[in-house]
Amino acid sequence: MKIRFGTSGWRAIISDEFTFKNVRIVSQAIADYVKKTNGKRLIVARDTRFLTERYARLVAEVLTANGIKVFMPENPTPTPVVSFTIRHHRLDGGINITASHNPPEYCGIKFNPADGSPAPPEVTQQIESIIASIEEDRIPTMPLVEANRKDLLEIFDPKPDYLNALAKIIDFESIKRAKLKVIVDLMYGTAMGYLDELCSKLVADLEVFHNHRDPYFGGDRPEPDEERLALLANRVKSKGWDVVLAVDGDADRFGIVDDEGRYVKANEVIALLAHHLYKNKNMKGPVARTVATSHAVDEVAKAFGEKVVETPVGFKFLASVLLNDKAVIAGEESGGLSIANHVPEKDGILACLLILEMISYEAKPLSQIRKEFRKLYGNFFNSRVDFELSSDEEKKELFQKFQNLEQYLKDLRVVSSDTPDGLRFFFDKPGSWLLVRVSGTEPVIRVYFEARDETVYQKLNMLVRQISR
């Protein structure tokens, strides 16, 4: 079995590939990589999944046996907090035991190097090559009692410093004055004690859902998408709430429902917040998005005289733009974003607070803000369709069909194509494009498409269904 890191770490099914043996091997490989870069201090955190305490303990036992000091939070910890802690305490990296939004049978390991960003390909490739050379029976471990005695283990609470940092970039006083009525869905995940605690101090009325640990996530995957927020969307309409804020299992992704009970796609959230940051907070600099993300944010940047940086899929690529180009906002359609002067990692907690800040600055319902945005910038109709496939042969066949997409076209014409990350086509109708790519973490082909005209959008939608038959 070959352990591979996808777009966001290594993920596998518990007791199948995600075993104590493989966790030991991956831990030793990361230890070897960190030592090679003269690293000596790492944070080791975990989410709320099954056995994560045991896995985190095992990771710490391997790292400390390698002479690396481990800083371990006592409670489950959001991925953005791991990133923040690395940077704030100038650590040499961090490991989070998490499978993010994946179904409950999955677990995983995310590694962030010293800059706090998700590990880029050049780092994960080195770790993978080290994994291939490790002999499992030679991996050392150290009892944590001994590690503590040798000052190689420190239990600490990263929350206060992280919350203080948020208070410096979010206008908490403005949110308080708006007296908002807010629903928060924590999805049984690591945002417990973070997003709910913050909102309890900032809003006039608060209702919190799924605020206890459940390794089965209520029998579903902890992903704040339209389907999983449908019940709360109905509640908003019937009870007069201002907004629903939700985050996934490790709190790096967000989900938003407006005051009319309508789900707001991440593509739209990114563009709305870009407009808010430019207009209301006078921020300067480019925006960054992945190739799979709506071009709505491009129009916002253009309106404020700023440029757009496009990257491959994966926040590790956006992170470098945040760090090097000081992007005002960097986002991806799957529900991840961060902003300048914060962490180079997806932060769902931040995204939710920015929504509250935007509503408070605009002094209008979110539904009204959305309508005004469309009047200003026009419409952007977009979708993502996932095709779950059972074999590599099926994946290859479907991808080949999309490569020959032009033979299925009737009322559209391809004007250009490229391969920025997957295969992308641009059509003769303004603002219309389609991207097909193979997922980095699941046996799935994803197809993304967008149009400025609803009729063109429907044609693209029908095209995708036709090709996949």
C-alpha positions as CSV (number, residue, x, y, z in Angstrom):
1,M,0.0,0.0,0.0
2,K,1.3,3.4,-1.0
3,I,0.5,6.4,1.4
4,R,-0.2,9.5,-0.7
5,F,-0.9,13.1,0.3
6,G,-3.8,14.6,-1.6
7,T,-4.8,18.3,-2.0
8,S,-5.1,18.5,1.8
9,G,-3.1,15.9,3.6
10,W,-3.4,12.1,3.8
11,R,-6.8,10.7,4.3
12,A,-8.0,7.1,4.5
13,I,-10.6,4.8,6.0
14,I,-10.1,4.0,9.7
15,S,-8.9,0.4,10.3
16,D,-8.4,-0.1,6.5
17,E,-5.5,2.1,5.6
18,F,-5.7,4.6,8.5
19,T,-4.1,2.2,11.1
20,F,-1.8,2.7,14.1
21,K,1.0,1.2,12.0
22,N,0.6,3.7,9.2
23,V,0.1,6.6,11.6
24,R,3.5,5.7,13.1
25,I,5.1,5.5,9.7
26,V,3.7,8.9,8.6
27,S,4.7,10.4,11.9
28,Q,8.3,9.2,11.5
29,A,8.4,10.5,7.9
30,I,7.3,13.9,9.1
31,A,9.8,13.8,12.0
32,D,12.6,13.0,9.5
33,Y,11.5,15.8,7.2
34,V,11.3,18.3,10.1
35,K,14.7,17.3,11.4
36,K,16.2,17.7,7.9
37,T,14.9,21.3,7.9
38,N,16.4,21.8,11.4
39,G,12.9,21.9,13.0
40,K,12.5,21.2,16.7
41,R,9.0,22.2,17.7
42,L,5.6,21.1,16.4
43,I,1.9,21.5,17.5
44,V,0.0,18.2,17.4
45,A,-3.8,18.6,17.4
46,R,-6.9,16.6,16.6
47,D,-10.5,16.9,15.5
48,T,-13.6,15.1,17.0
49,R,-13.4,11.9,15.1
50,F,-13.2,8.3,16.4
51,L,-9.9,7.5,18.2
52,T,-8.2,10.9,17.4
53,E,-6.9,11.1,21.0
54,R,-5.1,7.8,20.5
55,Y,-3.7,8.8,17.1
56,A,-2.5,12.2,18.4
57,R,-0.9,10.5,21.4
58,L,0.9,8.1,19.0
59,V,2.1,11.0,16.8
60,A,3.5,12.7,19.9
61,E,5.2,9.6,21.1
62,V,7.0,9.3,17.8
63,L,8.0,12.9,17.5
64,T,9.3,13.2,21.0
65,A,11.3,10.1,20.6
66,N,12.9,11.9,17.7
67,G,13.8,14.8,20.0
68,I,11.1,17.1,18.6
69,K,9.1,19.1,21.3
70,V,5.3,18.7,21.0
71,F,2.8,21.3,21.9
72,M,-0.5,19.6,22.4
73,P,-3.9,21.2,22.9
74,E,-6.1,19.4,25.4
75,N,-9.3,19.8,23.3
76,P,-10.1,19.2,19.6
77,T,-8.7,22.1,17.6
78,P,-9.7,23.8,14.3
79,T,-7.2,23.6,11.4
80,P,-7.0,27.4,11.2
81,V,-6.0,27.6,14.9
82,V,-3.2,25.1,14.2
83,S,-2.0,27.4,11.4
84,F,-2.3,30.5,13.6
85,T,-0.4,28.8,16.5
86,I,2.5,27.8,14.2
87,R,3.0,31.4,13.2
88,H,2.2,33.0,16.5
89,H,4.6,30.9,18.5
90,R,7.1,30.5,15.7
91,L,6.9,26.7,15.7
92,D,8.5,24.6,12.9
93,G,5.1,23.2,11.8
94,G,2.0,21.4,12.9
95,I,0.1,18.1,12.5
96,N,-3.7,17.9,12.8
97,I,-5.4,14.5,13.0
98,T,-8.4,15.2,10.9
99,A,-10.3,14.2,7.8
100,S,-12.0,17.6,7.6
101,H,-15.4,17.2,5.9
102,N,-15.0,13.5,4.9
103,P,-17.5,10.9,6.1
104,P,-17.1,9.6,9.7
105,E,-15.3,6.4,8.6
106,Y,-12.3,8.5,7.4
107,C,-9.5,10.0,9.4
108,G,-6.4,11.8,8.2
109,I,-3.2,13.7,8.9
110,K,-2.7,17.3,7.8
111,F,0.8,18.8,7.9
112,N,1.5,22.5,7.9
113,P,5.2,23.6,7.7
114,A,6.7,26.6,9.5
115,D,4.8,29.3,7.5
116,G,1.5,27.8,8.7
117,S,0.3,27.1,5.2
118,P,-1.0,23.6,4.0
119,A,2.1,21.6,3.0
120,P,2.9,22.4,-0.7
121,P,3.6,19.5,-3.2
122,E,7.4,19.8,-2.9
123,V,7.0,19.2,0.8
124,T,4.5,16.3,0.6
125,Q,6.5,14.6,-2.1
126,Q,9.6,14.6,0.2
127,I,7.5,13.1,3.0
128,E,6.1,10.5,0.6
129,S,9.6,9.5,-0.5
130,I,10.7,9.2,3.1
131,I,7.7,7.0,3.9
132,A,8.8,4.5,1.2
133,S,12.1,4.0,3.0
134,I,10.9,3.6,6.6
135,E,11.1,0.3,8.3
136,E,8.1,0.2,10.7
137,D,9.8,-2.0,13.4
138,R,12.6,0.6,13.8
139,I,10.4,3.6,14.6
140,P,11.1,4.8,18.1
141,T,8.4,5.9,20.5
142,M,8.7,7.7,23.9
143,P,6.0,7.5,26.7
144,L,4.5,10.9,27.1
145,V,5.2,10.9,30.8
146,E,8.9,10.6,30.0
147,A,8.5,13.2,27.2
148,N,6.9,15.6,29.8
149,R,9.7,15.0,32.2
150,K,12.3,15.8,29.5
151,D,10.5,19.0,28.5
152,L,9.5,17.5,25.1
153,L,5.8,17.8,25.7
154,E,3.6,20.8,26.7
155,I,-0.1,20.7,27.1
156,F,-1.5,24.2,26.3
157,D,-4.6,26.1,25.2
158,P,-4.2,27.9,21.8
159,K,-7.7,29.5,21.9
160,P,-7.1,32.8,23.8
161,D,-4.3,33.9,21.4
162,Y,-6.4,33.0,18.3
163,L,-9.5,34.8,19.6
164,N,-7.4,37.9,20.4
165,A,-6.0,37.9,16.8
166,L,-9.6,37.7,15.4
167,A,-10.5,40.7,17.6
168,K,-7.8,42.7,15.8
169,I,-9.1,42.1,12.2
170,I,-12.9,41.8,12.7
171,D,-14.9,44.8,13.9
172,F,-16.6,43.2,16.9
173,E,-18.2,46.5,18.1
174,S,-20.0,47.0,14.8
175,I,-21.4,43.4,15.0
176,K,-22.6,44.0,18.6
177,R,-24.4,47.2,17.6
178,A,-26.2,45.4,14.8
179,K,-28.0,43.2,17.3
180,L,-28.3,40.2,14.9
181,K,-30.2,37.0,15.4
182,V,-28.0,34.2,14.4
183,I,-28.1,30.4,14.1
184,V,-24.8,28.5,14.3
185,D,-24.3,24.9,13.2
186,L,-21.0,23.4,14.6
187,M,-21.6,20.0,12.9
188,Y,-20.2,18.2,16.0
189,G,-16.8,19.5,15.1
190,T,-13.8,21.5,16.3
191,A,-15.5,24.9,16.2
192,M,-17.1,24.1,19.6
193,G,-16.0,26.7,22.1
194,Y,-14.8,28.9,19.2
195,L,-17.6,30.1,16.9
196,D,-20.4,29.6,19.4
197,E,-18.5,31.3,22.2
198,L,-17.7,34.3,20.0
199,C,-21.2,34.6,18.7
200,S,-22.6,34.4,22.3
201,K,-20.8,37.7,23.0
202,L,-21.5,39.4,19.7
203,V,-25.1,38.8,18.7
204,A,-28.5,39.6,20.3
205,D,-30.0,36.2,19.9
206,L,-28.3,32.9,19.3
207,E,-29.3,29.3,18.6
208,V,-26.6,26.7,18.4
209,F,-26.9,23.2,16.8
210,H,-24.7,20.1,17.0
211,N,-22.5,21.5,19.8
212,H,-21.4,18.2,21.3
213,R,-18.9,15.6,20.1
214,D,-20.3,12.8,17.9
215,P,-17.7,10.8,16.0
216,Y,-20.5,9.7,13.6
217,F,-21.5,13.3,12.9
218,G,-25.1,12.4,13.2
219,G,-24.6,9.6,10.6
220,D,-23.5,12.0,7.9
221,R,-20.4,13.8,6.7
222,P,-19.7,17.1,8.5
223,E,-19.9,19.3,5.4
224,P,-21.9,22.6,5.6
225,D,-23.4,22.4,2.1
226,E,-26.9,23.2,0.8
227,E,-28.3,19.7,1.5
228,R,-27.1,19.5,5.1
229,L,-28.2,23.0,6.0
230,A,-31.7,22.6,4.5
231,L,-33.5,22.0,7.8
232,L,-31.9,25.2,9.3
233,A,-32.8,27.1,6.1
234,N,-36.5,26.3,6.8
235,R,-36.1,27.4,10.4
236,V,-34.7,30.8,9.3
237,K,-37.8,31.5,7.2
238,S,-40.3,30.4,9.9
239,K,-38.6,32.2,12.9
240,G,-37.1,35.4,11.4
241,W,-33.4,34.8,11.9
242,D,-30.8,37.0,10.2
243,V,-28.3,34.3,9.1
244,V,-27.1,30.7,9.5
245,L,-23.4,30.3,10.0
246,A,-21.9,26.8,9.7
247,V,-18.5,25.2,9.6
248,D,-17.2,21.7,8.8
249,G,-15.6,19.1,11.0
250,D,-12.2,20.9,11.4
251,A,-13.7,24.4,10.9
252,D,-11.7,25.3,7.8
253,R,-14.8,25.4,5.5
254,F,-17.9,27.5,5.9
255,G,-21.6,27.4,5.0
256,I,-24.0,30.4,4.9
257,V,-27.8,30.7,4.7
258,D,-29.4,34.1,4.3
259,D,-32.4,35.7,6.1
260,E,-34.8,34.3,3.4
261,G,-33.6,30.8,4.0
262,R,-31.5,30.7,0.8
263,Y,-28.2,28.9,0.8
264,V,-25.3,31.2,-0.3
265,K,-22.8,29.3,-2.4
266,A,-19.1,29.7,-1.4
267,N,-18.5,31.3,-4.9
268,E,-20.8,34.1,-4.0
269,V,-19.6,34.5,-0.4
270,I,-16.1,35.0,-1.7
271,A,-17.2,37.8,-4.1
272,L,-19.5,39.4,-1.5
273,L,-16.7,39.6,1.1
274,A,-14.2,40.9,-1.5
275,H,-16.6,43.7,-2.2
276,H,-17.0,44.3,1.6
277,L,-13.3,44.4,2.2
278,Y,-12.5,46.8,-0.6
279,K,-15.5,49.1,0.0
280,N,-16.1,49.1,3.7
281,K,-12.5,48.4,5.0
282,N,-10.5,50.1,2.3
283,M,-8.2,47.2,1.8
284,K,-5.8,47.2,-1.1
285,G,-4.3,44.3,-3.0
286,P,-5.2,41.5,-5.4
287,V,-7.7,38.7,-5.0
288,A,-6.8,35.1,-5.4
289,R,-8.9,32.2,-6.4
290,T,-8.5,28.7,-7.7
291,V,-9.3,27.7,-11.3
292,A,-12.5,26.0,-10.1
293,T,-13.8,29.2,-8.5
294,S,-16.4,31.6,-9.9
295,H,-15.1,34.6,-11.8
296,A,-17.5,36.9,-9.9
297,V,-14.6,37.9,-7.6
298,D,-12.7,38.9,-10.8
299,E,-15.4,41.5,-11.5
300,V,-15.1,42.9,-8.0
301,A,-11.3,43.2,-8.2
302,K,-11.6,44.9,-11.6
303,A,-14.1,47.4,-10.2
304,F,-11.6,48.4,-7.6
305,G,-8.6,48.5,-9.9
306,E,-7.0,45.4,-8.5
307,K,-5.7,42.2,-10.2
308,V,-6.7,38.6,-9.9
309,V,-4.3,35.7,-9.2
310,E,-5.5,32.3,-10.4
311,T,-4.0,29.1,-8.9
312,P,-4.5,25.3,-9.1
313,V,-7.1,23.7,-6.9
314,G,-6.0,23.4,-3.2
315,F,-5.5,26.1,-0.6
316,K,-1.8,25.3,-0.4
317,F,-1.5,27.2,-3.7
318,L,-3.6,30.1,-2.5
319,A,-1.5,30.3,0.7
320,S,1.5,31.4,-1.3
321,V,-0.5,34.3,-2.8
322,L,-1.6,35.4,0.7
323,L,2.0,35.3,2.0
324,N,3.8,36.7,-1.0
325,D,1.3,39.0,-2.8
326,K,-0.7,40.1,0.3
327,A,-4.0,39.1,-1.3
328,V,-7.0,40.9,0.2
329,I,-8.9,37.7,0.0
330,A,-8.1,34.2,-1.2
331,G,-10.9,31.7,-1.7
332,E,-12.0,28.4,-3.3
333,E,-15.4,27.2,-4.4
334,S,-15.4,24.3,-2.0
335,G,-15.9,26.7,0.9
336,G,-12.5,27.9,2.1
337,L,-11.1,31.4,2.4
338,S,-8.7,33.6,4.3
339,I,-7.7,37.2,4.1
340,A,-4.6,39.4,4.3
341,N,-2.8,39.7,7.7
342,H,-4.4,36.4,8.9
343,V,-3.5,32.7,8.5
344,P,-2.4,31.3,5.1
345,E,-4.9,28.5,5.6
346,K,-8.7,28.1,5.2
347,D,-10.6,29.6,8.1
348,G,-14.3,28.9,8.4
349,I,-14.6,30.7,11.7
350,L,-13.1,33.9,10.1
351,A,-15.5,33.6,7.1
352,C,-18.5,33.4,9.4
353,L,-17.4,36.5,11.4
354,L,-16.8,38.4,8.1
355,I,-20.4,37.7,7.1
356,L,-21.6,39.2,10.4
357,E,-19.3,42.2,9.9
358,M,-20.5,42.8,6.4
359,I,-24.2,42.7,7.4
360,S,-23.4,45.1,10.3
361,Y,-21.5,47.5,8.0
362,E,-24.1,47.5,5.3
363,A,-27.0,47.7,7.9
364,K,-29.1,45.6,5.5
365,P,-30.4,42.0,5.4
366,L,-28.0,39.6,3.7
367,S,-30.7,38.9,1.1
368,Q,-30.7,42.6,0.2
369,I,-26.9,42.8,0.1
370,R,-27.0,39.9,-2.4
371,K,-29.6,41.6,-4.6
372,E,-27.5,44.8,-4.7
373,F,-24.4,42.8,-5.6
374,R,-26.2,41.3,-8.6
375,K,-27.4,44.7,-9.7
376,L,-23.8,46.0,-9.5
377,Y,-21.9,43.1,-11.1
378,G,-24.6,41.0,-12.9
379,N,-25.4,37.3,-12.5
380,F,-23.0,34.4,-12.1
381,F,-24.7,31.0,-12.5
382,N,-22.4,28.1,-11.5
383,S,-22.4,24.5,-10.4
384,R,-20.1,21.6,-9.5
385,V,-21.1,18.1,-10.3
386,D,-19.3,15.2,-8.7
387,F,-19.1,11.8,-10.4
388,E,-18.2,9.0,-8.0
389,L,-16.5,6.2,-9.9
390,S,-15.6,2.7,-8.9
391,S,-12.4,2.1,-10.9
392,D,-9.5,3.9,-12.6
393,E,-10.8,2.6,-15.9
394,E,-14.2,4.3,-15.4
395,K,-12.3,7.6,-14.5
396,K,-10.2,7.3,-17.6
397,E,-13.2,6.7,-19.8
398,L,-15.2,9.6,-18.4
399,F,-12.3,12.0,-18.6
400,Q,-11.8,11.0,-22.3
401,K,-15.4,11.9,-23.0
402,F,-14.9,15.4,-21.6
403,Q,-11.7,15.7,-23.7
404,N,-13.9,15.2,-26.7
405,L,-16.6,17.6,-25.4
406,E,-16.9,19.5,-28.8
407,Q,-18.7,16.6,-30.4
408,Y,-21.6,17.0,-27.9
409,L,-22.0,20.7,-28.5
410,K,-25.0,22.2,-30.4
411,D,-25.5,25.8,-29.6
412,L,-22.1,26.5,-28.0
413,R,-18.7,26.8,-29.5
414,V,-15.3,26.3,-27.8
415,V,-13.1,29.3,-28.4
416,S,-10.1,28.2,-26.3
417,S,-9.0,25.5,-23.8
418,D,-6.2,25.1,-21.3
419,T,-4.9,22.7,-18.6
420,P,-4.3,24.9,-15.5
421,D,-5.3,22.0,-13.2
422,G,-7.5,19.6,-15.1
423,L,-9.0,20.4,-18.5
424,R,-10.8,23.8,-19.0
425,F,-12.9,25.0,-21.9
426,F,-14.0,28.6,-22.7
427,F,-17.1,29.1,-24.8
428,D,-18.3,31.8,-27.3
429,K,-20.8,33.1,-24.8
430,P,-19.2,35.8,-22.5
431,G,-18.2,34.5,-19.1
432,S,-19.0,30.8,-19.9
433,W,-16.5,28.1,-19.0
434,L,-16.2,24.4,-17.9
435,L,-13.5,22.6,-16.0
436,V,-13.1,18.9,-15.4
437,R,-10.6,17.5,-13.0
438,V,-9.9,14.3,-10.9
439,S,-10.2,14.8,-7.1
440,G,-7.0,14.7,-5.1
441,T,-8.7,13.1,-2.1
442,E,-11.5,10.9,-3.3
443,P,-12.3,8.5,-6.3
444,V,-14.2,11.2,-8.0
445,I,-14.2,13.3,-11.1
446,R,-15.5,16.9,-10.5
447,V,-16.9,19.1,-13.2
448,Y,-17.3,22.9,-12.7
449,F,-19.1,25.2,-15.0
450,E,-20.3,28.8,-15.0
451,A,-22.2,31.3,-17.3
452,R,-23.4,34.9,-17.0
453,D,-26.6,34.0,-18.8
454,E,-29.1,31.4,-17.2
455,T,-30.0,29.9,-20.6
456,V,-26.3,29.3,-21.4
457,Y,-25.9,27.9,-17.8
458,Q,-28.7,25.4,-18.5
459,K,-27.1,24.3,-21.7
460,L,-23.8,23.6,-19.9
461,N,-25.7,21.7,-17.2
462,M,-27.4,19.5,-19.9
463,L,-24.1,19.0,-21.7
464,V,-22.5,17.7,-18.5
465,R,-25.4,15.3,-17.9
466,Q,-25.3,14.1,-21.5
467,I,-21.5,13.4,-21.5
468,S,-21.7,11.5,-18.2
469,R,-24.4,9.0,-19.4
